[in-house]
Amino acid sequence: SMERVGAVDRFRRYLEMSGMPQSFHEVQLGDAIESGEIGIICDICETQVRTTQFLWSCQSGESTILHATSYDVCDTCFSQHALGIASA
C-alpha cells in the first residue's frame, strides 16, 4: 500500500537503503535541503519532487517484485489518478 511522506523523510529512507556510511547520509541530506532537490521523481509524471513537497511511496520499498525501486507518486498525480481530482 501507499503512504504519504515528506520528501525529506523519503530521501532519508533512500539513504538508509543505500548502504553508504552515516556520515555520507548527513552530507547528502544537507546538500539536498540546501538545493531543494532530492533526486526523486514521480513515477507517473516524471516531475522532480522538491524537498518541501509530499509524495506517496510504496510501504514495501524495494522488497517487492512489482518494482525494483520504491514506487513514488507526487501529490498531484495521486489526487488525479487515485482520487479523481483534476489538477488546477
Sequence and secondary structure as in RCSB ss.txt:
>XXXX:A:sequence
SMERVGAVDRFRRYLEMSGMPQSFHEVQLGDAIESGEIGIICDICETQVRTTQFLWSCQSGESTILHATSYDVCD
TCFSQHALGIASA
>XXXX:A:secstr
 EEEEEHHHHHHHHHHHHT  HHHHHHHHHHHHHHTEEEEE TTT  EEETT EEEEETTTT BTTBSS  EEEH
HHHHHHHS     
